[in-house]
């Protein structure tokens, strides 16, 4: 029997959720990572920091 992975199953495998409580409101944030990228997590963070520095300058 051949196993197939649906788009929903793949999405569940490639993401995680974080919950943040601000006041009486709970926010559930979905974090998705692209497994096809060549960037490391460090590269992504450095790019985001550089972008924020450019915006504030």
VMD Tcl script that draws the C-alpha trace (Angstrom):
set ca {
  {0.00 0.00 0.00}
  {1.40 3.41 -0.95}
  {1.29 6.24 1.57}
  {0.40 9.71 0.37}
  {0.87 12.95 2.25}
  {-1.87 15.51 1.88}
  {-1.21 19.24 1.84}
  {-2.80 19.53 5.30}
  {-0.57 16.81 6.75}
  {2.52 18.42 5.24}
  {1.50 21.83 6.60}
  {1.11 20.37 10.07}
  {4.59 18.85 9.87}
  {6.24 22.10 8.69}
  {4.79 24.48 11.26}
  {4.51 25.08 14.97}
  {2.23 27.16 17.14}
  {3.00 29.56 19.98}
  {0.48 31.10 22.34}
  {0.85 34.62 23.69}
  {-1.34 36.11 26.40}
  {-1.72 39.89 26.28}
  {-4.24 41.18 28.75}
  {-7.33 39.01 28.53}
  {-6.66 38.04 24.91}
  {-4.82 34.89 23.85}
  {-3.08 34.98 20.47}
  {-2.15 31.74 18.73}
  {0.66 32.34 16.25}
  {1.53 29.84 13.54}
  {5.19 29.66 12.54}
  {5.94 28.05 9.19}
  {9.38 27.15 7.86}
  {10.02 26.48 4.20}
  {11.94 23.20 3.98}
  {12.99 23.97 0.38}
  {15.07 27.04 1.29}
  {18.85 27.19 1.32}
  {18.92 29.76 4.15}
  {19.78 28.69 7.67}
  {17.86 30.02 10.66}
  {20.84 32.27 11.44}
  {20.72 33.71 7.90}
  {17.01 34.43 8.22}
  {17.41 36.16 11.59}
  {20.33 38.25 10.33}
  {18.31 39.30 7.27}
  {15.35 40.30 9.45}
  {17.59 42.32 11.80}
  {19.26 44.09 8.87}
  {15.83 44.91 7.40}
  {14.66 46.41 10.71}
  {17.84 48.50 10.99}
  {17.29 49.85 7.46}
  {13.68 50.75 8.29}
  {14.67 52.67 11.43}
  {17.53 54.60 9.77}
}
mol new
graphics top color blue
foreach p $ca { graphics top sphere $p radius 0.5 }
foreach p [lrange $ca 0 end-1] q [lrange $ca 1 end] { graphics top cylinder $p $q radius 0.2 }
display resetview
